């Protein structure tokens, strides 16, 4: 049965067709996006589970009114509908999120409605409730709850926490946080954070390794799909010849998931990430996993590659460079620096395949050849997917 909000909430795009047909359409769309590179497209790996897979959701408080000025309908919490500032789609029938998320959303909605709280109206600057962020370890069941609200909130937050902890859930709430936001921007900010219960992180297990994920750090939103994605990266990053030797450079490494997964194949893995909190988490995770050959550095990609502070003088280039940039892809200056390292292999992870297509000519023009592309349906029922490209440096240009 279709969700009553299908076509309005901005989430699902393929809920009205069988999953097999969705995969066929996605492969066709990806081939069209790749254009001249489509001949290198290999397998599109299906999602291990095409439903209830999201481990993170950001819900907005709003109402069930029909106009952009509405503030008279019943308080609601859900996914903001298309072309609407305040109307949200409650997620009770959403196929993308786990049942625990649905129970929490309903409980939070009822709790604040019964206490007369209202959502923050961006035009009038009235009301207090803004967002509810839920994060969950797919393999651990640990749940984080982050409430974003203004200082106009009158309900005691101790009551809010007690209400959540009393819920019957299949998982366990390990942390409840309040992010106070009195600004006008429609965003959840990592500022003015108060810990109401437990801790500010949850644990997840990926590819046999443990990862501590903080409330605001990046982590793949599909844990089971991430395992498929990382196995492809692991396969593409294998040193030539196959032996544990050399250096792997993991650019845009986040909390160090890829670096740690590929670490058994290399003597040394170097991760670079702009967000310092993510670097600290990466170091902590590597220590917890007893991985000694990974190191992580905080800094901008271009600036870090410009000073080579983490390479010994006269050292050989890395054997492989892993690239997992933001959705907009590589900055041209960073791309040029990466190509200048002349690594034998580059593995490019693209959460937006259009960015990969834009960046490929720069890398191919610098002496690389495209060897393979594989994709993973990380986001079933939506139009999005991730692609992984393997590039190898041409022998004639290697010296």
Protein Blocks (a to p, Z undefined) as FASTA:
>chain_A
ZZfkgojlopafklmbcfklmmmmmmmmmmmmnmmmmmmpccddddfblghkbfbdcddd
ddfbfbfkbckbccddddddehiakbccdfklpckbcfklmmmmmmmmmmmmmnopacdd
fklopajbfbdcddddfknopacddddddfkbmbdfklmmmmmmmpccfbdcfbdcdddd
fbfbdcdddehiacfbhjabdcddeehiacdddfkbccdfblklmmmmmmmmmmmmpccd
dddedjdddehklnolmmmmmmmmpmbdcdddfblmlmmmmmmmmmmnopakbccdeddf
klmmmnommbcehiacdfbdcddddfklpafklmmmmmmnopabdcdddfblklmmmmmm
mmmmnopacfbdcdddfbghiabdcddddddddfklmZZ
